[in-house]
Amino acid sequence: MIQMEFYLVVSTIMMFVGIYGFLTRRNLLAMLISVELILNSVDINFAVFNRFLFPGELEGFFFSLFAIGISAAETAVAIAIIINIYRNMKNIQVKNLRDMKW
């Protein structure tokens, strides 16, 4: 059986890659992918803690499925917003979004 620390290391790496990507990228799609990495690392943590703390229960897995559903809805809304921005500005760089204020 694989130890819990290995799963947590993978989840931590995914979390920090997502945070790094969100803070350094200037493209809206790359930032959206980084947010998805962060949410997936949280889902891994839900499943791992459920598996090791309460092996007979399924609350962590159901909560992970619920979080994946919320993440899919959030992605659909974000992509719709990005498409709308692209139609208006012909660019999806974050620095150009300041022009939409006025």
N, CA, C and O atoms as a GROMACS GRO file, in nm:
protein
  408
    1MET      N    1   0.083  -0.118   0.000
    1MET     CA    2   0.000   0.000   0.000
    1MET      C    3   0.088   0.125   0.000
    1MET      O    4   0.189   0.132   0.071
    2ILE      N    5   0.049   0.222  -0.080
    2ILE     CA    6   0.126   0.346  -0.090
    2ILE      C    7   0.098   0.432   0.032
    2ILE      O    8  -0.016   0.443   0.077
    3GLN      N    9   0.203   0.492   0.086
    3GLN     CA   10   0.188   0.573   0.206
    3GLN      C   11   0.121   0.706   0.175
    3GLN      O   12   0.124   0.754   0.061
    4MET      N   13   0.061   0.764   0.276
    4MET     CA   14  -0.013   0.888   0.261
    4MET      C   15   0.078   1.004   0.221
    4MET      O   16   0.034   1.095   0.151
    5GLU      N   17   0.201   1.002   0.264
    5GLU     CA   18   0.293   1.112   0.235
    5GLU      C   19   0.319   1.128   0.086
    5GLU      O   20   0.338   1.240   0.038
    6PHE      N   21   0.321   1.017   0.013
    6PHE     CA   22   0.345   1.025  -0.132
    6PHE      C   23   0.232   1.099  -0.202
    6PHE      O   24   0.257   1.182  -0.290
    7TYR      N   25   0.110   1.070  -0.163
    7TYR     CA   26  -0.004   1.142  -0.221
    7TYR      C   27   0.001   1.291  -0.184
    7TYR      O   28  -0.028   1.377  -0.267
    8LEU      N   29   0.037   1.319  -0.061
    8LEU     CA   30   0.042   1.458  -0.017
    8LEU      C   31   0.155   1.534  -0.085
    8LEU      O   32   0.142   1.654  -0.109
    9VAL      N   33   0.265   1.467  -0.116
    9VAL     CA   34   0.374   1.532  -0.189
    9VAL      C   35   0.328   1.568  -0.330
    9VAL      O   36   0.355   1.678  -0.378
   10VAL      N   37   0.260   1.475  -0.397
   10VAL     CA   38   0.208   1.503  -0.531
   10VAL      C   39   0.109   1.618  -0.527
   10VAL      O   40   0.112   1.707  -0.612
   11SER      N   41   0.021   1.616  -0.428
   11SER     CA   42  -0.077   1.723  -0.414
   11SER      C   43  -0.011   1.858  -0.386
   11SER      O   44  -0.054   1.961  -0.438
   12THR      N   45   0.092   1.858  -0.304
   12THR     CA   46   0.162   1.982  -0.273
   12THR      C   47   0.234   2.036  -0.395
   12THR      O   48   0.233   2.157  -0.419
   13ILE      N   49   0.295   1.948  -0.471
   13ILE     CA   50   0.362   1.993  -0.594
   13ILE      C   51   0.261   2.053  -0.690
   13ILE      O   52   0.286   2.157  -0.750
   14MET      N   53   0.145   1.988  -0.706
   14MET     CA   54   0.041   2.042  -0.793
   14MET      C   55  -0.007   2.178  -0.744
   14MET      O   56  -0.031   2.268  -0.825
   15MET      N   57  -0.021   2.193  -0.614
   15MET     CA   58  -0.067   2.319  -0.557
   15MET      C   59   0.033   2.431  -0.587
   15MET      O   60  -0.007   2.539  -0.630
   16PHE      N   61   0.161   2.406  -0.564
   16PHE     CA   62   0.259   2.512  -0.585
   16PHE      C   63   0.282   2.542  -0.733
   16PHE      O   64   0.311   2.656  -0.769
   17VAL      N   65   0.270   2.441  -0.819
   17VAL     CA   66   0.278   2.467  -0.964
   17VAL      C   67   0.160   2.554  -1.007
   17VAL      O   68   0.176   2.644  -1.089
   18GLY      N   69   0.043   2.525  -0.953
   18GLY     CA   70  -0.074   2.607  -0.984
   18GLY      C   71  -0.061   2.750  -0.935
   18GLY      O   72  -0.096   2.843  -1.006
   19ILE      N   73  -0.011   2.768  -0.814
   19ILE     CA   74   0.008   2.903  -0.761
   19ILE      C   75   0.114   2.978  -0.841
   19ILE      O   76   0.096   3.095  -0.873
   20TYR      N   77   0.222   2.910  -0.873
   20TYR     CA   78   0.327   2.973  -0.954
   20TYR      C   79   0.274   3.013  -1.092
   20TYR      O   80   0.300   3.123  -1.140
   21GLY      N   81   0.200   2.923  -1.154
   21GLY     CA   82   0.143   2.953  -1.285
   21GLY      C   83   0.045   3.067  -1.280
   21GLY      O   84   0.042   3.150  -1.372
   22PHE      N   85  -0.036   3.074  -1.175
   22PHE     CA   86  -0.134   3.182  -1.164
   22PHE      C   87  -0.066   3.317  -1.145
   22PHE      O   88  -0.110   3.418  -1.199
   23LEU      N   89   0.042   3.319  -1.067
   23LEU     CA   90   0.109   3.446  -1.039
   23LEU      C   91   0.200   3.492  -1.152
   23LEU      O   92   0.225   3.612  -1.165
   24THR      N   93   0.251   3.402  -1.234
   24THR     CA   94   0.348   3.442  -1.336
   24THR      C   95   0.290   3.454  -1.475
   24THR      O   96   0.346   3.526  -1.558
   25ARG      N   97   0.181   3.388  -1.505
   25ARG     CA   98   0.125   3.392  -1.640
   25ARG      C   99   0.041   3.517  -1.660
   25ARG      O  100  -0.019   3.569  -1.566
   26ARG      N  101   0.039   3.565  -1.782
   26ARG     CA  102  -0.040   3.683  -1.816
   26ARG      C  103  -0.150   3.651  -1.916
   26ARG      O  104  -0.221   3.741  -1.962
   27ASN      N  105  -0.166   3.524  -1.949
   27ASN     CA  106  -0.269   3.480  -2.039
   27ASN      C  107  -0.385   3.425  -1.956
   27ASN      O  108  -0.362   3.349  -1.862
   28LEU      N  109  -0.507   3.462  -1.990
   28LEU     CA  110  -0.622   3.418  -1.909
   28LEU      C  111  -0.641   3.266  -1.912
   28LEU      O  112  -0.679   3.208  -1.811
   29LEU      N  113  -0.616   3.203  -2.025
   29LEU     CA  114  -0.630   3.057  -2.030
   29LEU      C  115  -0.526   2.986  -1.944
   29LEU      O  116  -0.557   2.886  -1.878
   30ALA      N  117  -0.404   3.036  -1.944
   30ALA     CA  118  -0.300   2.976  -1.859
   30ALA      C  119  -0.335   2.995  -1.711
   30ALA      O  120  -0.309   2.907  -1.629
   31MET      N  121  -0.393   3.109  -1.678
   31MET     CA  122  -0.434   3.132  -1.540
   31MET      C  123  -0.549   3.038  -1.501
   31MET      O  124  -0.554   2.990  -1.388
   32LEU      N  125  -0.640   3.013  -1.594
   32LEU     CA  126  -0.751   2.921  -1.568
   32LEU      C  127  -0.699   2.779  -1.546
   32LEU      O  128  -0.747   2.709  -1.457
   33ILE      N  129  -0.602   2.737  -1.625
   33ILE     CA  130  -0.542   2.605  -1.607
   33ILE      C  131  -0.473   2.595  -1.471
   33ILE      O  132  -0.478   2.491  -1.406
   34SER      N  133  -0.410   2.703  -1.428
   34SER     CA  134  -0.344   2.704  -1.297
   34SER      C  135  -0.445   2.691  -1.184
   34SER      O  136  -0.420   2.622  -1.086
   35VAL      N  137  -0.559   2.758  -1.197
   35VAL     CA  138  -0.664   2.745  -1.095
   35VAL      C  139  -0.716   2.602  -1.093
   35VAL      O  140  -0.745   2.549  -0.986
   36GLU      N  141  -0.729   2.539  -1.208
   36GLU     CA  142  -0.774   2.400  -1.213
   36GLU      C  143  -0.673   2.306  -1.145
   36GLU      O  144  -0.713   2.210  -1.080
   37LEU      N  145  -0.545   2.333  -1.162
   37LEU     CA  146  -0.444   2.253  -1.091
   37LEU      C  147  -0.459   2.265  -0.940
   37LEU      O  148  -0.447   2.166  -0.868
   38ILE      N  149  -0.485   2.385  -0.893
   38ILE     CA  150  -0.503   2.406  -0.749
   38ILE      C  151  -0.625   2.329  -0.700
   38ILE      O  152  -0.620   2.262  -0.597
   39LEU      N  153  -0.736   2.338  -0.774
   39LEU     CA  154  -0.857   2.266  -0.733
   39LEU      C  155  -0.838   2.115  -0.737
   39LEU      O  156  -0.890   2.044  -0.651
   40ASN      N  157  -0.763   2.065  -0.835
   40ASN     CA  158  -0.738   1.920  -0.841
   40ASN      C  159  -0.649   1.874  -0.726
   40ASN      O  160  -0.666   1.762  -0.677
   41SER      N  161  -0.556   1.957  -0.683
   41SER     CA  162  -0.474   1.918  -0.568
   41SER      C  163  -0.559   1.910  -0.441
   41SER      O  164  -0.536   1.824  -0.356
   42VAL      N  165  -0.655   1.998  -0.429
   42VAL     CA  166  -0.746   1.992  -0.313
   42VAL      C  167  -0.831   1.866  -0.320
   42VAL      O  168  -0.855   1.802  -0.217
   43ASP      N  169  -0.877   1.829  -0.438
   43ASP     CA  170  -0.956   1.707  -0.451
   43ASP      C  171  -0.875   1.582  -0.414
   43ASP      O  172  -0.928   1.490  -0.354
   44ILE      N  173  -0.748   1.581  -0.451
   44ILE     CA  174  -0.661   1.470  -0.411
   44ILE      C  175  -0.651   1.462  -0.259
   44ILE      O  176  -0.656   1.354  -0.201
   45ASN      N  177  -0.638   1.578  -0.195
   45ASN     CA  178  -0.631   1.579  -0.048
   45ASN      C  179  -0.760   1.526   0.014
   45ASN      O  180  -0.753   1.450   0.111
   46PHE      N  181  -0.876   1.563  -0.039
   46PHE     CA  182  -1.002   1.510   0.013
   46PHE      C  183  -1.005   1.359   0.005
   46PHE      O  184  -1.040   1.291   0.102
   47ALA      N  185  -0.968   1.305  -0.110
   47ALA     CA  186  -0.972   1.160  -0.128
   47ALA      C  187  -0.871   1.088  -0.039
   47ALA      O  188  -0.901   0.984   0.018
   48VAL      N  189  -0.751   1.144  -0.028
   48VAL     CA  190  -0.646   1.080   0.052
   48VAL      C  191  -0.682   1.079   0.200
   48VAL      O  192  -0.670   0.976   0.266
   49PHE      N  193  -0.726   1.192   0.252
   49PHE     CA  194  -0.761   1.197   0.394
   49PHE      C  195  -0.880   1.109   0.424
   49PHE      O  196  -0.887   1.048   0.531
   50ASN      N  197  -0.974   1.101   0.333
   50ASN     CA  198  -1.086   1.010   0.354
   50ASN      C  199  -1.040   0.865   0.355
   50ASN      O  200  -1.083   0.785   0.438
   51ARG      N  201  -0.953   0.831   0.263
   51ARG     CA  202  -0.906   0.693   0.251
   51ARG      C  203  -0.828   0.648   0.374
   51ARG      O  204  -0.843   0.535   0.420
   52PHE      N  205  -0.745   0.736   0.427
   52PHE     CA  206  -0.658   0.695   0.538
   52PHE      C  207  -0.719   0.719   0.675
   52PHE      O  208  -0.686   0.648   0.770
   53LEU      N  209  -0.807   0.818   0.689
   53LEU     CA  210  -0.866   0.844   0.820
   53LEU      C  211  -0.995   0.767   0.842
   53LEU      O  212  -1.022   0.720   0.953
   54PHE      N  213  -1.076   0.755   0.736
   54PHE     CA  214  -1.204   0.685   0.746
   54PHE      C  215  -1.216   0.588   0.629
   54PHE      O  216  -1.286   0.616   0.532
   55PRO      N  217  -1.148   0.473   0.637
   55PRO     CA  218  -1.142   0.383   0.520
   55PRO      C  219  -1.276   0.324   0.478
   55PRO      O  220  -1.293   0.290   0.361
   56GLY      N  221  -1.369   0.312   0.567
   56GLY     CA  222  -1.498   0.253   0.531
   56GLY      C  223  -1.600   0.354   0.483
   56GLY      O  224  -1.706   0.315   0.433
   57GLU      N  225  -1.572   0.481   0.495
   57GLU     CA  226  -1.666   0.585   0.459
   57GLU      C  227  -1.634   0.644   0.322
   57GLU      O  228  -1.524   0.625   0.271
   58LEU      N  229  -1.730   0.714   0.263
   58LEU     CA  230  -1.711   0.769   0.130
   58LEU      C  231  -1.735   0.919   0.123
   58LEU      O  232  -1.752   0.974   0.014
   59GLU      N  233  -1.735   0.987   0.237
   59GLU     CA  234  -1.765   1.130   0.236
   59GLU      C  235  -1.661   1.211   0.158
   59GLU      O  236  -1.697   1.303   0.085
   60GLY      N  237  -1.535   1.177   0.172
   60GLY     CA  238  -1.430   1.249   0.101
   60GLY      C  239  -1.440   1.233  -0.049
   60GLY      O  240  -1.417   1.328  -0.124
   61PHE      N  241  -1.476   1.113  -0.092
   61PHE     CA  242  -1.491   1.089  -0.236
   61PHE      C  243  -1.612   1.164  -0.293
   61PHE      O  244  -1.605   1.221  -0.402
   62PHE      N  245  -1.722   1.165  -0.219
   62PHE     CA  246  -1.839   1.238  -0.266
   62PHE      C  247  -1.814   1.388  -0.266
   62PHE      O  248  -1.860   1.460  -0.355
   63PHE      N  249  -1.741   1.436  -0.166
   63PHE     CA  250  -1.708   1.577  -0.163
   63PHE      C  251  -1.614   1.613  -0.278
   63PHE      O  252  -1.623   1.722  -0.335
   64SER      N  253  -1.524   1.521  -0.313
   64SER     CA  254  -1.436   1.543  -0.429
   64SER      C  255  -1.517   1.548  -0.558
   64SER      O  256  -1.491   1.632  -0.644
   65LEU      N  257  -1.614   1.459  -0.573
   65LEU     CA  258  -1.700   1.462  -0.692
   65LEU      C  259  -1.779   1.591  -0.700
   65LEU      O  260  -1.794   1.648  -0.808
   66PHE      N  261  -1.829   1.638  -0.588
   66PHE     CA  262  -1.901   1.765  -0.584
   66PHE      C  263  -1.808   1.880  -0.622
   66PHE      O  264  -1.848   1.968  -0.698
   67ALA      N  265  -1.687   1.879  -0.571
   67ALA     CA  266  -1.590   1.984  -0.604
   67ALA      C  267  -1.552   1.979  -0.751
   67ALA      O  268  -1.531   2.084  -0.812
   68ILE      N  269  -1.542   1.860  -0.810
   68ILE     CA  270  -1.513   1.849  -0.953
   68ILE      C  271  -1.628   1.907  -1.035
   68ILE      O  272  -1.605   1.973  -1.136
   69GLY      N  273  -1.750   1.882  -0.993
   69GLY     CA  274  -1.866   1.940  -1.062
   69GLY      C  275  -1.867   2.091  -1.054
   69GLY      O  276  -1.895   2.158  -1.154
   70ILE      N  277  -1.838   2.146  -0.938
   70ILE     CA  278  -1.830   2.292  -0.922
   70ILE      C  279  -1.716   2.346  -1.007
   70ILE      O  280  -1.729   2.452  -1.068
   71SER      N  281  -1.605   2.275  -1.012
   71SER     CA  282  -1.491   2.318  -1.092
   71SER      C  283  -1.525   2.319  -1.242
   71SER      O  284  -1.482   2.408  -1.314
   72ALA      N  285  -1.601   2.221  -1.287
   72ALA     CA  286  -1.642   2.217  -1.428
   72ALA      C  287  -1.734   2.334  -1.460
   72ALA      O  288  -1.722   2.394  -1.567
   73ALA      N  289  -1.826   2.366  -1.371
   73ALA     CA  290  -1.914   2.481  -1.393
   73ALA      C  291  -1.836   2.611  -1.394
   73ALA      O  292  -1.862   2.700  -1.475
   74GLU      N  293  -1.740   2.622  -1.304
   74GLU     CA  294  -1.656   2.742  -1.299
   74GLU      C  295  -1.573   2.756  -1.426
   74GLU      O  296  -1.555   2.867  -1.476
   75THR      N  297  -1.525   2.646  -1.479
   75THR     CA  298  -1.447   2.649  -1.603
   75THR      C  299  -1.534   2.691  -1.720
   75THR      O  300  -1.490   2.769  -1.805
   76ALA      N  301  -1.656   2.641  -1.727
   76ALA     CA  302  -1.746   2.679  -1.836
   76ALA      C  303  -1.776   2.828  -1.834
   76ALA      O  304  -1.777   2.893  -1.939
   77VAL      N  305  -1.802   2.882  -1.717
   77VAL     CA  306  -1.828   3.026  -1.705
   77VAL      C  307  -1.703   3.106  -1.740
   77VAL      O  308  -1.713   3.208  -1.809
   78ALA      N  309  -1.588   3.063  -1.694
   78ALA     CA  310  -1.464   3.136  -1.723
   78ALA      C  311  -1.431   3.134  -1.872
   78ALA      O  312  -1.388   3.236  -1.927
   79ILE      N  313  -1.452   3.022  -1.936
   79ILE     CA  314  -1.425   3.015  -2.081
   79ILE      C  315  -1.523   3.103  -2.157
   79ILE      O  316  -1.485   3.166  -2.256
   80ALA      N  317  -1.649   3.109  -2.114
   80ALA     CA  318  -1.745   3.199  -2.178
   80ALA      C  319  -1.703   3.344  -2.164
   80ALA      O  320  -1.715   3.423  -2.258
   81ILE      N  321  -1.653   3.381  -2.047
   81ILE     CA  322  -1.605   3.518  -2.026
   81ILE      C  323  -1.482   3.545  -2.112
   81ILE      O  324  -1.471   3.653  -2.170
   82ILE      N  325  -1.391   3.450  -2.120
   82ILE     CA  326  -1.271   3.468  -2.202
   82ILE      C  327  -1.307   3.481  -2.350
   82ILE      O  328  -1.246   3.562  -2.420
   83ILE      N  329  -1.403   3.404  -2.397
   83ILE     CA  330  -1.446   3.416  -2.537
   83ILE      C  331  -1.507   3.553  -2.562
   83ILE      O  332  -1.482   3.613  -2.666
   84ASN      N  333  -1.586   3.602  -2.468
   84ASN     CA  334  -1.645   3.735  -2.482
   84ASN      C  335  -1.538   3.844  -2.484
   84ASN      O  336  -1.547   3.939  -2.561
   85ILE      N  337  -1.438   3.831  -2.400
   85ILE     CA  338  -1.327   3.927  -2.400
   85ILE      C  339  -1.252   3.921  -2.532
   85ILE      O  340  -1.215   4.025  -2.587
   86TYR      N  341  -1.230   3.801  -2.583
   86TYR     CA  342  -1.158   3.788  -2.710
   86TYR      C  343  -1.238   3.850  -2.826
   86TYR      O  344  -1.179   3.911  -2.914
   87ARG      N  345  -1.369   3.834  -2.824
   87ARG     CA  346  -1.451   3.894  -2.930
   87ARG      C  347  -1.444   4.046  -2.927
   87ARG      O  348  -1.445   4.111  -3.032
   88ASN      N  349  -1.436   4.102  -2.810
   88ASN     CA  350  -1.433   4.249  -2.798
   88ASN      C  351  -1.295   4.308  -2.820
   88ASN      O  352  -1.281   4.414  -2.881
   89MET      N  353  -1.192   4.241  -2.772
   89MET     CA  354  -1.059   4.301  -2.771
   89MET      C  355  -0.959   4.231  -2.863
   89MET      O  356  -0.851   4.286  -2.888
   90LYS      N  357  -0.991   4.112  -2.914
   90LYS     CA  358  -0.902   4.033  -3.000
   90LYS      C  359  -0.772   3.994  -2.930
   90LYS      O  360  -0.670   3.972  -2.995
   91ASN      N  361  -0.777   3.986  -2.797
   91ASN     CA  362  -0.659   3.952  -2.718
   91ASN      C  363  -0.707   3.906  -2.581
   91ASN      O  364  -0.807   3.956  -2.530
   92ILE      N  365  -0.637   3.809  -2.521
   92ILE     CA  366  -0.678   3.762  -2.388
   92ILE      C  367  -0.565   3.780  -2.286
   92ILE      O  368  -0.556   3.705  -2.189
   93GLN      N  369  -0.482   3.878  -2.308
   93GLN     CA  370  -0.377   3.909  -2.212
   93GLN      C  371  -0.436   3.990  -2.096
   93GLN      O  372  -0.524   4.074  -2.117
   94VAL      N  373  -0.388   3.966  -1.976
   94VAL     CA  374  -0.442   4.032  -1.858
   94VAL      C  375  -0.414   4.182  -1.859
   94VAL      O  376  -0.497   4.260  -1.813
   95LYS      N  377  -0.300   4.222  -1.911
   95LYS     CA  378  -0.265   4.364  -1.910
   95LYS      C  379  -0.361   4.447  -1.995
   95LYS      O  380  -0.376   4.567  -1.971
   96ASN      N  381  -0.425   4.387  -2.094
   96ASN     CA  382  -0.517   4.460  -2.179
   96ASN      C  383  -0.657   4.471  -2.120
   96ASN      O  384  -0.741   4.541  -2.176
   97LEU      N  385  -0.684   4.405  -2.010
   97LEU     CA  386  -0.816   4.411  -1.950
   97LEU      C  387  -0.842   4.544  -1.881
   97LEU      O  388  -0.957   4.577  -1.851
   98ARG      N  389  -0.740   4.620  -1.855
   98ARG     CA  390  -0.759   4.752  -1.794
   98ARG      C  391  -0.833   4.846  -1.887
   98ARG      O  392  -0.899   4.940  -1.842
   99ASP      N  393  -0.823   4.820  -2.016
   99ASP     CA  394  -0.894   4.904  -2.115
   99ASP      C  395  -1.045   4.888  -2.105
   99ASP      O  396  -1.119   4.977  -2.147
  100MET      N  397  -1.091   4.778  -2.050
  100MET     CA  398  -1.236   4.755  -2.039
  100MET      C  399  -1.299   4.837  -1.929
  100MET      O  400  -1.422   4.846  -1.923
  101LYS      N  401  -1.221   4.896  -1.841
  101LYS     CA  402  -1.278   4.974  -1.732
  101LYS      C  403  -1.352   5.097  -1.784
  101LYS      O  404  -1.459   5.132  -1.732
  102TRP      N  405  -1.298   5.159  -1.883
  102TRP     CA  406  -1.354   5.286  -1.930
  102TRP      C  407  -1.425   5.261  -2.057
  102TRP      O  408  -1.481   5.354  -2.116
   0.00000   0.00000   0.00000
